[in-house]
Amino acid sequence: MTFELTLLGTAIHILIWEKLPEWGTWFKTLISLLPGPFRRLYEQWHCPFCAGFWIALSLHWMTGFWTLPALNGLSNRLGTTGIPVAWTLDALATATLIYTAIITLKAVGLPAMKAHMMKEDFMASAFADGSATTD
């Protein structure tokens, strides 16, 4: 098992569905200019598994990487139908790993964010009167 597609797919998902919408209004404007079907597709693909499947297929096509390299041999056993079956199975496996990565990052991120906010609140209240120093 290799993780190149999973890492790339996770990064692409984070960029497109979590980071770009936060970077000003230009990305939201760009999405609103898309034809209706593409705009709805973007809105409906927030699921890391669904988007991960198509991201994995696209990345596999562009890079030739496999998450499960053993699937590459399906064309020898199944003939011409082996190639699309192998690509689909590999994309499903990659999408599962992308989904797991996104869920894990969100699960770890929430407690970390809460801890940071609690520290900020504590520091603000502890030094609110201005008499204490932070040396």
TORDRENBA-978475 format. One record per residue (C-alpha): residue number from 1; y, z, x. Coordinates in nm, 4 decimals. Each point is the difference from the previous one (the first is absolute). Last residue first. Example, Ala and Ser with C-alpha at 12.3 -4.5 7.8 and 13.67 -1.06 7.14 Angstrom:
2
    i         y         z         x
    2   -0.1060    0.7140    1.3670
    1   -0.3440    0.0660   -0.1370
This chain:
135
    i         y         z         x
  135    3.8211    3.1750    0.8410
  134   -0.0023   -0.0326   -0.3817
  133    0.2809    0.2411   -0.0685
  132    0.0469    0.2466   -0.2822
  131    0.3432    0.0805   -0.1407
  130    0.0452   -0.3284   -0.1888
  129   -0.0828    0.1476   -0.3419
  128   -0.2411   -0.2823   -0.0818
  127   -0.2183    0.0471    0.3056
  126   -0.3136    0.1276   -0.1669
  125    0.0613   -0.1926   -0.3236
  124    0.0391   -0.3412    0.1659
  123   -0.2833    0.0634    0.2444
  122   -0.2314    0.1075   -0.2825
  121    0.0891   -0.3010   -0.2142
  120   -0.0587   -0.2380    0.2931
  119   -0.3314    0.1724    0.0785
  118   -0.1100   -0.0285   -0.3639
  117    0.0942   -0.3691   -0.0023
  116   -0.2032   -0.0638    0.3155
  115   -0.2993    0.1881   -0.1402
  114    0.0208   -0.1980   -0.3249
  113    0.0090   -0.3286    0.1930
  112   -0.3008    0.1000    0.2092
  111   -0.1887    0.1083   -0.3125
  110    0.0733   -0.3386   -0.1612
  109   -0.0704   -0.2155    0.3043
  108   -0.3608    0.1041    0.0566
  107   -0.1108   -0.1022   -0.3490
  106    0.2168   -0.3135    0.0104
  105   -0.1448   -0.1048    0.3356
  104   -0.3531    0.0671   -0.1262
  103    0.0555   -0.2055   -0.3170
  102    0.1382   -0.2892    0.2065
  101   -0.2879    0.0134    0.2515
  100   -0.2681    0.0235   -0.2696
   99    0.1471   -0.2974   -0.1871
   98    0.0163   -0.1993    0.3239
   97   -0.3647    0.0919    0.0712
   96   -0.1092   -0.1104   -0.3473
   95    0.2038   -0.3191    0.0360
   94   -0.1772   -0.0725    0.3300
   93   -0.3419    0.0355   -0.1619
   92    0.1063   -0.2211   -0.2912
   91    0.1475   -0.2568    0.2413
   90   -0.3264   -0.0049    0.1972
   89   -0.2001   -0.0514   -0.3193
   88    0.2294   -0.2828   -0.1103
   87   -0.0028   -0.1714    0.3412
   86   -0.3801    0.0240    0.0188
   85   -0.0465   -0.1383   -0.3527
   84    0.2468   -0.2818    0.0715
   83   -0.1911   -0.0926    0.3192
   82   -0.3538    0.0546   -0.1290
   81    0.0328   -0.2558   -0.2787
   80   -0.0267   -0.2785    0.2585
   79   -0.3391    0.1156    0.1223
   78   -0.1299    0.3389   -0.1085
   77   -0.1775    0.1196    0.3154
   76    0.2032   -0.1689    0.2727
   75    0.3186    0.0356   -0.2074
   74   -0.0648    0.3728   -0.0194
   73    0.0342    0.0370    0.3781
   72    0.3688    0.0932   -0.0084
   71   -0.0938    0.2981   -0.2150
   70   -0.1182    0.1796    0.3162
   69    0.3629    0.0102    0.1176
   68    0.0873    0.2642   -0.2641
   67    0.3765    0.0395    0.0217
   66    0.0219   -0.3629    0.1093
   65    0.2869   -0.1639    0.1877
   64    0.0559   -0.3770   -0.0318
   63    0.3727    0.0555    0.0366
   62    0.1708   -0.2020   -0.2745
   61   -0.2903   -0.0276   -0.2489
   60   -0.1028    0.3603    0.0586
   59    0.3614    0.1093   -0.0430
   58    0.0271   -0.1822   -0.3316
   57   -0.3289    0.1386   -0.1307
   56    0.0957    0.3514    0.1135
   55    0.3434   -0.0222   -0.1650
   54   -0.1672   -0.1204   -0.3193
   53   -0.2432    0.2927   -0.0040
   52    0.2624    0.2489    0.1149
   51    0.2280   -0.0920   -0.2898
   50   -0.2686    0.1024   -0.2469
   49   -0.1171    0.3011    0.2017
   48    0.3484    0.1248    0.0903
   47    0.1080   -0.0080   -0.3669
   46    0.3674   -0.0990   -0.0088
   45   -0.1127   -0.3508   -0.0952
   44    0.1362   -0.0048   -0.3546
   43    0.3691   -0.0247    0.0917
   42   -0.0636   -0.2692    0.2618
   41   -0.2088   -0.2030   -0.2466
   40    0.2651    0.0420   -0.2677
   39    0.2619   -0.1459    0.2360
   38   -0.2348   -0.2838    0.0966
   37   -0.0630   -0.0890   -0.3663
   36    0.3710    0.0188   -0.0870
   35    0.1319   -0.2256    0.2764
   34    0.1491    0.1960    0.2909
   33    0.3717    0.0791   -0.0075
   32   -0.0627    0.3623   -0.1054
   31   -0.2190    0.0504    0.3083
   30    0.2811   -0.1205    0.2285
   29    0.2479    0.2310   -0.1717
   28   -0.2402    0.2916    0.0473
   27   -0.0253   -0.0936    0.3680
   26    0.3782   -0.0287    0.0453
   25    0.0782    0.3317   -0.1696
   24   -0.0210    0.2264    0.3006
   23   -0.2975    0.0881    0.2135
   22   -0.1967    0.2155   -0.2466
   21   -0.1780   -0.2948   -0.1698
   20   -0.1045   -0.1221    0.3487
   19   -0.1704    0.3299    0.0883
   18   -0.2542    0.0817   -0.2717
   17   -0.1519   -0.3121   -0.1552
   16    0.0538   -0.2684    0.2643
   15   -0.0014    0.2075    0.3194
   14   -0.2673    0.2497   -0.1034
   13   -0.2288   -0.2800   -0.1205
   12    0.0565   -0.2026    0.3178
   11   -0.0769    0.3011    0.2201
   10   -0.3170    0.0791   -0.1957
    9   -0.1119   -0.3616    0.0255
    8    0.0609   -0.0121    0.3757
    7   -0.1908    0.3231    0.0590
    6   -0.2846   -0.0991   -0.2316
    5   -0.0217   -0.3505    0.1443
    4   -0.0222    0.1359    0.3553
    3   -0.2512    0.2716   -0.0898
    2   -0.3327   -0.1304    0.1229
    1   -0.3452    0.0858   -0.1257
